[in-house]
Amino acid sequence: MSAKTLEEPVRRFQEFLGHGCVVTDPVRLRTYECDGLTHHRATPGVVVLPETAEQVAAVVRICAEHGVPFVARGAGTGLSGGALPRTDGVLIVTSKMRRIISIDLANRRAVVEPGVTNLAITEAVRDQGYYYAPDPSSQQVCSIGGNVAENSGGAHCLKYGFTVNHVRALEIVTPDGDIVELSENDPGYDLLGAFVGSEGTLGVTTKVTVRLTRAPQAVTTLLAAFDGTERGGRAVSAIIGGGILPAAIEMMDALAIEAAEAAVSCAYPEGAGAVLIVELDGPAPEVAHQFGEVTRICAENGAFELRTAAGAAERAAIWKGRKSAFAAVGRISPAYIVQDGVVPRTALPGVLADIDRLSREHGIRVANVFHAGDGNLHPLVLFDDGEPGAAERAELVSGRILDLCVEHGGSITGEHGVGVDKSRYMTKMFSDDDLDTMQLVRCAFDPLGLSNPGKVFPTPRLCGEVPGVRKGAHPLVESGQAEQF
Ligand SMILES: Cc1cc2nc3c(=O)[nH]c(=O)nc-3n(C[C@H](O)[C@H](O)[C@H](O)COP(=O)(O)OP(=O)(O)OC[C@H]3O[C@@H](n4cnc5c(N)ncnc54)[C@H](O)[C@@H]3O)c2cc1C
């Protein structure tokens, strides 16, 4: 679609939102051209900054009338290119929708607008002894709308579950511009569950009702240093196999530790080939008992140094290295790919050995940071973008790591989503029939294929081409004017 065809939609956006909330200046548009996956870029046709659900609905309705694709964007921290804009479309940015609408501690819920940051929810209820449990490392800046779209996780999701376990209701704008409520109490199909993790392909979230969690009575954080990831991995299996469910178990290998030291001077034990961060929470006697068990298991599996955080400051110091790990690798490498895959926990040692082999074979360093408790790997594939062929080799290693995940019965993504980056890997996990079935869901919500097209699915299709979808379900589909997705 040419810029000319956006003229009329832009005029109507200005009418509904005011000129200040519609960005057409080419220089300002460029600030939205990518998310955290910076090597995929596109300048949006136009950016709108709505302040209310009604304004979002008006924008989406105008898009539907004109067959214009739209992409929602929160904070733009996504790592799979989910918020990559369309040059021929509209980017709907939620940064002006940042109100905490209500907090209801008696029912342990808060209602917030989609642009509210993850951490702002916890900050609003912390003094009353509550918090919002899913904790992506980007939580200071990422939006709850983005978290819902990606079904985001974090270090503490091992015990507390992902975003989907903490969303009680959503208000969404459907791709034809209606404002609809989806709730956990709705009878029939779990449409709320289908929407969470749909990466902006089923509509735009305009309100989120989240579950608030009571802060635990006691928290103990422990750092264990090992000579390498194999012994650390054995300790993880023994802890979980022993019936202990820590709030978090995170591992970093030697290269990731080196990067974190360079970036934030986290002072992890010298000579560590791997560190394990184990956090235990719950009633004080239970935490004390589990702490004894975890220290014993770590020591039995070769931990050569154990540290326990005495208070909040020491706990933050232990977490500092882990939470900064993604950005920290920038200190030891000019360029890097943040990979995200899952393997069964028991396959961790074998897969890490295979990653090491791949790294040596291709001359590409890989730093490993992972949610060890649930087998969610975040290999950081390092390369020098000034060296000819290095980017291609890094891409190859990165793809081979995902192959390993699939071969071991895992997944091509644990929490960063498919977006534009991993759509080509979907066929490694799913058959054509599986993908067609998913597209049926997509078509039910979005028959015109206007909501975040080009993401998640490997093959662009019209709704009319998906087996099981009646041709002629919508005049634009029938006439071939509907956008491919
Ligand atoms: C340093 C760093 C650390 C990270 N750590 C973690 C981590 O520990 N765990 C984790 O899960 N992720 C992590 N991420 C990834 C990212 O922060 C999450 O995916 C986050 O949920 C994205 O939120 P956002 O507001 O930035 O969304 P965006 O990047 O703006 O968008 C992400 C997707 O959500 C869609 N979307 C956004 N808002 C809406 C809406 N209102 N309605 C419908 N769709 C919408 C977009 O279209 C896009 O598909 C990390 C990223 C960085 C940069």
PDBQT file of the ligand as one rigid body, heavy atoms in Angstrom, charges set to zero:
ROOT
HETATM    1  C1  LIG A 501      17.224  -6.633  28.325  1.00  0.00    +0.000 C 
HETATM    2  C2  LIG A 501      15.979  -7.436  28.051  1.00  0.00    +0.000 A 
HETATM    3  C3  LIG A 501      15.615  -8.444  28.927  1.00  0.00    +0.000 A 
HETATM    4  C4  LIG A 501      14.473  -9.209  28.689  1.00  0.00    +0.000 A 
HETATM    5  N1  LIG A 501      14.123 -10.178  29.585  1.00  0.00    +0.000 NA
HETATM    6  C5  LIG A 501      13.015 -10.893  29.379  1.00  0.00    +0.000 A 
HETATM    7  C6  LIG A 501      12.632 -11.917  30.310  1.00  0.00    +0.000 A 
HETATM    8  O1  LIG A 501      13.293 -12.157  31.324  1.00  0.00    +0.000 OA
HETATM    9  N2  LIG A 501      11.508 -12.612  30.053  1.00  0.00    +0.000 N 
HETATM   10  C7  LIG A 501      10.736 -12.355  28.945  1.00  0.00    +0.000 A 
HETATM   11  O2  LIG A 501       9.726 -13.017  28.774  1.00  0.00    +0.000 OA
HETATM   12  N3  LIG A 501      11.072 -11.406  28.058  1.00  0.00    +0.000 NA
HETATM   13  C8  LIG A 501      12.181 -10.666  28.242  1.00  0.00    +0.000 A 
HETATM   14  N4  LIG A 501      12.519  -9.689  27.340  1.00  0.00    +0.000 N 
HETATM   15  C9  LIG A 501      11.682  -9.471  26.147  1.00  0.00    +0.000 C 
HETATM   16  C10 LIG A 501      10.608  -8.345  26.274  1.00  0.00    +0.000 C 
HETATM   17  O3  LIG A 501      10.959  -7.422  27.291  1.00  0.00    +0.000 OA
HETATM   18  C11 LIG A 501       9.232  -8.937  26.543  1.00  0.00    +0.000 C 
HETATM   19  O4  LIG A 501       8.817  -9.709  25.437  1.00  0.00    +0.000 OA
HETATM   20  C12 LIG A 501       8.149  -7.893  26.844  1.00  0.00    +0.000 C 
HETATM   21  O5  LIG A 501       6.939  -8.501  27.210  1.00  0.00    +0.000 OA
HETATM   22  C13 LIG A 501       7.874  -6.953  25.677  1.00  0.00    +0.000 C 
HETATM   23  O6  LIG A 501       7.095  -5.867  26.152  1.00  0.00    +0.000 OA
HETATM   24  P1  LIG A 501       7.060  -4.493  25.350  1.00  0.00    +0.000 P 
HETATM   25  O7  LIG A 501       6.123  -3.583  26.029  1.00  0.00    +0.000 OA
HETATM   26  O8  LIG A 501       8.418  -3.981  25.158  1.00  0.00    +0.000 OA
HETATM   27  O9  LIG A 501       6.429  -4.999  23.992  1.00  0.00    +0.000 OA
HETATM   28  P2  LIG A 501       6.817  -4.629  22.485  1.00  0.00    +0.000 P 
HETATM   29  O10 LIG A 501       8.210  -5.014  22.195  1.00  0.00    +0.000 OA
HETATM   30  O11 LIG A 501       6.426  -3.232  22.212  1.00  0.00    +0.000 OA
HETATM   31  O12 LIG A 501       5.831  -5.605  21.709  1.00  0.00    +0.000 OA
HETATM   32  C14 LIG A 501       5.978  -7.004  21.829  1.00  0.00    +0.000 C 
HETATM   33  C15 LIG A 501       4.799  -7.691  21.126  1.00  0.00    +0.000 C 
HETATM   34  O13 LIG A 501       3.613  -7.377  21.811  1.00  0.00    +0.000 OA
HETATM   35  C16 LIG A 501       2.661  -6.781  20.939  1.00  0.00    +0.000 C 
HETATM   36  N5  LIG A 501       1.943  -5.781  21.729  1.00  0.00    +0.000 N 
HETATM   37  C17 LIG A 501       2.475  -4.800  22.488  1.00  0.00    +0.000 A 
HETATM   38  N6  LIG A 501       1.497  -4.117  23.101  1.00  0.00    +0.000 NA
HETATM   39  C18 LIG A 501       0.327  -4.681  22.716  1.00  0.00    +0.000 A 
HETATM   40  C19 LIG A 501      -1.034  -4.420  22.986  1.00  0.00    +0.000 A 
HETATM   41  N7  LIG A 501      -1.425  -3.427  23.794  1.00  0.00    +0.000 N 
HETATM   42  N8  LIG A 501      -1.971  -5.200  22.400  1.00  0.00    +0.000 NA
HETATM   43  C20 LIG A 501      -1.629  -6.207  21.563  1.00  0.00    +0.000 A 
HETATM   44  N9  LIG A 501      -0.350  -6.501  21.278  1.00  0.00    +0.000 NA
HETATM   45  C21 LIG A 501       0.612  -5.742  21.840  1.00  0.00    +0.000 A 
HETATM   46  C22 LIG A 501       3.474  -6.213  19.799  1.00  0.00    +0.000 C 
HETATM   47  O14 LIG A 501       2.717  -6.122  18.611  1.00  0.00    +0.000 OA
HETATM   48  C23 LIG A 501       4.580  -7.242  19.692  1.00  0.00    +0.000 C 
HETATM   49  O15 LIG A 501       4.142  -8.342  18.938  1.00  0.00    +0.000 OA
HETATM   50  C24 LIG A 501      13.671  -8.933  27.545  1.00  0.00    +0.000 A 
HETATM   51  C25 LIG A 501      14.034  -7.901  26.673  1.00  0.00    +0.000 A 
HETATM   52  C26 LIG A 501      15.177  -7.166  26.916  1.00  0.00    +0.000 A 
HETATM   53  C27 LIG A 501      15.528  -6.066  25.959  1.00  0.00    +0.000 C 
ENDROOT
TORSDOF 0
